[in-house]
Structures are given as C-alpha cells and as structure tokens.
Amino acid sequence: MSDEFDTTQEHDKTYENEHERDYSPMVQISLKEYDQLKEKTRYITDKSLIEYIDKIEFFVKELRKHIVRTDIK
C-alpha cells in the first residue's frame, strides 16, 4: 500500500504547475497590425490550394458543357 501511495504522490506532482500558463513565448503587436493580419485570414493565399481551386473550376466548366436541361412534364 505504501508503494502505491508513493507512486500516486509522485504522479500527482507531475501536475503541480499545470494551472500556470507560460506567457513568455507571446509577442505584442499593435491593433493596426492585428487588424491587417485578421483581414488576411479572409482570403486564400496558399498557392497549391489556389491551383486546386482553379482545377476544380476548370472541371466544373467542362461538366457544364455536357448538361442538357429539358422540361420534364
């Protein structure tokens, strides 16, 4: 029983400082810079993703050429 208690106590010590957050890696930027960064998130800027979207657009255009709409009565 004593051995189990020691193991549990050692295990509990590993969680000792979990509630404290380390703010040292954070940086401060101005609100203007923040707004500019926030604005950029609204747009797709990744080149490979843009290429995929362009390819999808091409295939959709090709598919539209083969669509025949008829009135069904």
N, C-alpha and C positions, 0 to 999 in steps of 0.2 A: 504494500500500500504506500509506503514511504517513497519508493522508487517511482510509482505512478504520479504521486504528488509533485515530486521534483521535476519530472518531465513536463507535467502540465504547467507548473510555475515557470519553467524555462520557456515553454511555448508561449505563455501569456506575455512574457517580457518582450517578445518579438513585436507585439502590437502596441507597445508602450507609446511610441511617438506618432502613431498613425493619424491622430486627430490634428496634428500640426501640419500646416501646409508650408512648403518652402517657396517663397516668392522671389528668391534671388534670380532665377533664370528669366524673369519677366522684364520687359522693357517698357518704357513710357513713350508714347507718341502723341502728337497734338491731335486735337479733334478734327482739324482740317485733313491731316494725313489719314486718320481713321475713316473719315467720310469718303475719301478717294479710294481707299482700299475696299471699303464696303461697296462702293459703286462698281468696282471691277468684278465683284463676285456675281454680278447680274449677267455677265457676258461670258461666252465660251471663248477661251483663248488658247486652249491646248491644240496644237497643230494636228496631231493624229486624230483627235476627236472631230475636228473640223473636216478632215479628209473623209472620215466615216460618214459624216452627215451629208457631205457632197455626193458621196457614192450612193447613199440611200435616196437622195433627191433624184439622181440620175435614173435609178431603177424604178422609182415611182413614176417618173415621166415616161419611161419605156412601157410600163404596165398600163398607163392611161391610154396609150395608143391602141391597146387591144380591148378596151372596154367598149361594149356596144350597148347602148341604153335603148330599150324598147318599152313601149307602154304595154303592160300586161292587163288585159280585160277579161 
